[in-house]
């Protein structure tokens, strides 16, 4: 299912699926999975239904006994194509314990399932991995207090002098605490003084962006963010985060508690089967600064994930998350056995790929198409030429 969020691209997903370009409206995410809010439609012999309904009717048969034992009757991962034309919100995701507590608390307060003021739409964590299909620009993880202090000092904005000094002092004391204080101060800046501060910071970033120094790329990104979200304090707060640019083929893992914002590019996103997002800015959606500060862990970095070559054109991208694992397979005409034998989601991004299950059932997927392979399908063989991504559980095989 395509999610038409305002920050999305009008070309990337439509082009992938072979539809008219540009699309009538922005298309931000293509969801493949069984999340209750947007389950995928599947074709079965008796007609069309949703993947959520298929799994609910036979969890053990579709997911396998081991998956059901570990995660209950729920597909534990959600696969997406993410296409960002504008900056997304500054956000953080909860751990399992935090999600369970937050979801229960909001339910106890009587917040409706679709209420705008909800932070927790389910009780699952949301660690996530992103594989860059194009150049992908993001803010991910917080800078060290020393680095943030140097950047804020370089801005030479008088209103930020105290924050710069506190960050520098905090680097020798407690970097995480100093960063949390700086983030809280910026996000709670007096409303009447925000416009002047934002204008001064953007002007300073324009100056540093053309100077060629260590912060030129980050400051150039901040100027672009200001164009996407004028007047938002997230513009200033974004400078506390690390500026990262992935090249096609690179992947990163963002664990719970890691503050981040995706800025521009198209990628494959794989996460636990959750839509829990707590936001701080750069959005018109619900913002909850106290909850975000409670969840954010400034010490979390952004580990790059290197693909491990498994042979036959297949690479695996591992992460610490038990809910998911990602494979990329570049296939030729000769059929090869695909890895993993539990529940799998397969997305074709180039060419076309023929899939054959252990019992001889066959399916062909073309570029932009996806399918679900159940545990009952067993080992699947695939032949191209084509390129596919395979999402499965992180359970050791």
N, C-alpha and C positions, 0 to 999 in steps of 0.2 A: 504494500500500500504506500502511495506517495503522500508525504506530508508537506503541505504548501505553506511552510513558514516563510515569513517576509524576508529572511536573510538568504534564502535559497537562490540557486542558479536557474535561469530559464533555458539553459542549453545542456548541461552535463547529463542529467538523468534522462531527459527526452532523447538526446542523441544516443545514449547507451541502449535505450529501448527501441530505437528506430522510429520515433514519433516525430511530428512536425517540430521544427526548431525555428524561432524560439517558442517555448510553451506559453500558453495564455497567461499563466501566473508563475511566480517563483516556485520552484520545486526543491525542497531542502533535503529531504531524507526519503529513501526508498526502504521500507521496513520488510524484512523477511523473518517470520517467526510466529509465535503464538501468544504474544502479549495480549491480555484481554482488551486493551484499548484499541488495538489495530491488528487483529490476527490476519495472517495471509489466507487468501482463498486457494483451495486446492481442488483439483479435478479427481474424483474417484469414480469407479465403475457405475455407481448408483447416482451420480450427479455431482454438482458443485457444493462444497461446504467449506468450513474454515478449519485451519490446522488446529486451532484450539479445541474445536468439537471432536475432531478425529482423535486427538490424544486423550481427551477426556473419556471417550468411549472405550478405549483400550490402552491405558497407560503402559502396562507391562509389555504388550505387543509392539507398541510404537517406539517406546523409549528404551526398553530392555530392563531387566530386573535390577541390575546394578545402578542404573541411573535413577530408577524409581526409589530404590533404597536410600540413595544419597540425597536426592532433591525432591522426593515426593512425585506426584503425578503431573509435574510441570516441566516443559522443555526449558532447560536451565540457561539457554543463551538466546540472544537476539542479534541478527545480522542486518547491517544497514549499508547502503551507499549514501554517503554524506557529501553534499555539494554546497559549499559555502561561497556565496558571492559577496556577502557582507559579514562583518564580525558578529559572532554569536555572543551570548551573555557570558559574563564572568561567573563561573559556577563551580560547585563542588558536589560530589556524590557521597552518600553515606556508606558505612560498613553494614554488615548484616545486623549486628546488634543495634546500631543506631537506627536503621530502617525499621526494624521491628518495634522499637520503642516509640519512634516518631509516628509511625502509622497508627499504633494503638492509641497514642495520646490524642491525635487528631480525630480519630473515630470517637473517642470518649467525649470530646468536646462537641460532637454532633456535626462536624464538617461534612457536607455532602461529598460524594465521590468526585463530582466534577467541579467542586467549588474553586473559585479563583484563588482563594487564600491558602490552598493546600500546598505543602511542601512534599508530602509523601503520598503518592498515588498507589503504592503497594508496599509490601513489607520485605522487599528484597534489596540486597546491595547492588551497586552498579559500578564495579571495576570495568574498565574498557581498554580496548586496543584499537589503534588506528594504523592502517597500512596506506601509504600515500600512492594514489594512482597518478596524480599530477604533483607539481610543486605544491607543497602544503605548508602554509604559514600559520603559526599558532603561538599563543602564550601558554606556558605550561610549567607549573611549579613556581615557587617564589624564589627570587634572588636571595643570596646571602644578605644579611643586614649590612655588611661592609660594602658590598657591591651596590645595593640600593642606596646607601648613604652617599656613595660617590656620584651616582647618577643624579640624585636629587640636588646635590651640591652643584653639579655641572649645569643644571637647569638655571641656577641663579635666580630663582623666583623668591622674593623676600618672604612670602607667606609660608614657604616650605623650609625655611632656614632651620627652624626648631626641629622639624621632623628629620631633616638631613643629619643634624647633630645627634639626635637621639638614636638614629639608626647606626651611626658610626660608633657611638659609645656602646650601643647594645651588642655590636659585633664582638666586643671583648667580654661581654657579660653573658647574655643569653640571646642568641640570634633569633630564635623562634619567638620569644616573648616580644622583642623589639619590633619584629615584623608584624606581629598580631596587633600591637598597639598602633603602629603606623597605618595599617589597613583600617582599623576601627576609627581612627581619627579622620581619615580621608572620607570614608563612607558616611560618616555622620557630620560632615562639614556643614556649617550653618547655611540654610537655603539662600538667604539674602546675599551671601558672599560667594556663592558657587560660580556664577557666570564670570565674575572678574578673575577668579583663580583659574578656571578652565581656559579662558582666553589667554592668560599669561603663560600657562603651561604649554598650550599648543604653539604659541609664538616661540617659546624657548625650544620646543621640539623641532620646529621648522629650522631654527638656527643650527641646532646640533645635527640634524639630518643631513645637511649639506656640508658639514665640517669634516666628514670622513673619519671621525674618531671612533672609539670602541662602542659608543651608544648610538651611532648614526642610523643603523638599521632598525633598532627598537624605536627610536624617536620618529622615524619615517612611518613606522607602523602605527604609532600613536596618532600622528596627523591623519592617517587614513581612517582610523577608528573614529576620530572626531567628526569626519565627514559622514560616516555611517550613523553616528549617534550624537548629534550636536547637543551640548548642554548637559550631558550625562557625567556624573562624578566618576563613573567607571573609566573614563578617559584618563584621569589622573591616577586612579588606583591601579590601572593596568601596568604602569611603570614599575610596580613592585614585582611583577612577574617576569620570568625569563622569556626572551624572544627566541623562537626556534623555527627554523625552516627545514622541512624534510624534502628530500629529492625522491622522485618516483622509485618505489621499491623499498624505501625505508619504513620501518614500523616502530611505534612507541606504545608503552603501556602506562596507563594512568590508574593508580590504585585509589581506593576510597580515601578522602581527605585531601587529595591533591587539587589545588586551585588551578583552573585553566580556562581558556577561551580560544576557540578555533576562529581563525580570521579569514582565510581564503584558501580554496582548493577543493579537490575531489578525492575522496578516499573510501576504503572499505573499513567500516567500523564494526567491531565485534565486542559484545558486552554481556554481562549477566542480564537475565530477562527482567529488566526493570525500567521504569521511566521516572525514577526519583531524581529530581534536580533542585538544588537550592541555589538561588541566584543572588548576585550582589549588584549588578548593573549591566548596562549595554542591552537593555531589553524593555519591552513594554509589559512583560509578564510579571507575575508576583515576585517581589523581592523581600527577603527576610534576612536582614543583616545580622541580628543576634544569632540566629540559627546557623548561618554560614560561618560566623566566627567560631562557633562552638565545634563545628565539624572540621574546619580547615586545619591541616597540619603543615606548617611552613617548612618542615624538614623534608617533606616528600619531594624528590626530584622527578626527573622524567627519563627512565631508562630506555635507551634505544634497544630494539629487539632485532637481533640478526637472524635471518632465516638459516636453518640447518638443512643442508642438502641431503635428501633421502634417496637420491638416485631416480632415474626414469623421469626427470623433469619435475619432481615433487620436492617442495621445501616446506618445513614446518616452522611456525612462529609460536614459541612457547611463552607462557607468562605464569605468574604465581597463582592466577585465578583458577579455582577448581571447576568453575562453571563452563569454561570454554577453552578451545584450542583452535588455531587457524592454520590451514594448509593452502598453499598455492600450487597448482599443477599446470605446467605448460606441456601439452600433449601433442604427440605426432599421430600418424596413422595407425601405428601398432598399439594394440590395447595393453594397458597396464593395470595392475591391481591398485585401487585407491587405498590410502591408509584409513584407519578407524572403521569400526563396525557397529557402533551404537547409532543413536539418532544423528542425522547429518542434514545440513542445509547446503545446497550447491548452487552457486551463482556463476554463470558464464559471462565473461567480460570481453572475449574475443573469439572469432570463429564460431564453431559449433562442436559439441561433444556428445558422443553416444555413450550411454550408461547401460550396463547390463548387470542385473542382480544375480545372486547365487542360484536362483531357481530359473534363470533364463529370461526373466521379464526385461524388456528393453525400453529405453526412453531416450529421446534426443533433445538436447537443450541448445538453443542458439544464443547469440550475444544478447544480453539484456534479460534473459530468461533464468528462472530459478526453479528448484524442485526440492522436495523433502524426501530423504531416504530414511526409512524406519529401521529399527534394530532388526526386524524380521527380514529385511532385505539382505542381511549378511554382508559378506565381502562383495564389493562392486568393482567391475572392471570398466575402464573408460578409454575411449579413443577419440582423437581429434581429426584434423588439426584445430586446436582451440586452447583457450586459457580459462581455467575455473578456479574459484575459491571454494574451499570446503570448511564449513564451521561444524565443530563437534564439541563434545564435553572435554574438560581437562582431566577426566578420570584416566589414570594410567592403564594402558592396555595390557 
